[in-house]
């Protein structure tokens, strides 16, 4: 068993979900030939029976130190997916994520950190969501459908953003997919300033994640949905376009407010 298998299984009880993501990410890593790109994998965040006593900062720091001795890229996919009640949502999507973020930012061996978030995880509507239906969809998600989930996601996203901006030579990526589906991977996506309404397969999320780590040269937020109606392109083309255009979907969010929120904790 490889080291990231052992680490992930210690935190995950959902073997079925873990195996699904392990297969997708392993395939993408192999195709990209990224050495040590993903030493640690946690299933998209479906720790179905994880409880807060598993998720201590000291334990996570210990594992990161042990497993990054010869690896310099970390991908962490952590979350409860809004399932299991508010307590578990905050324990996984906020607290555990923040533990990993803080421990990683303090570990000089870790130079890349990719976090899977959610497209509506932000304090206010994105400036490019200009239609009333997009604004309504955003508000419904954060206020009615999964309010605790988005509060937890916001807290984790802001922690990584603040610490990532403060540390020189640390590439952080917050990848923000729309509704996740179990459809087949297509290899075609829309990346960057997308609509808040849209879905994307988990396989395509995995592919974009690995390609971003392989490519490097990006720091910030990227929204992600599947290609549709002639909009979008191949994963690699979309990544190159976003890097060339300097896209960062943190646009519209206040970094100083984030710093106040993070430093207040």
Helices and strands as residue ranges (DSSP letters): H 3-11, H 15-32, G 52-54, H 57-67, E 73-76, H 86-89, I 90-96, H 97-105, E 112-116, H 132-140, I 141-145, H 147-166, E 171-177, E 179-181, E 188-192, E 199-201, H 202-215, E 220-226, E 233-234, H 235-245, H 255-263
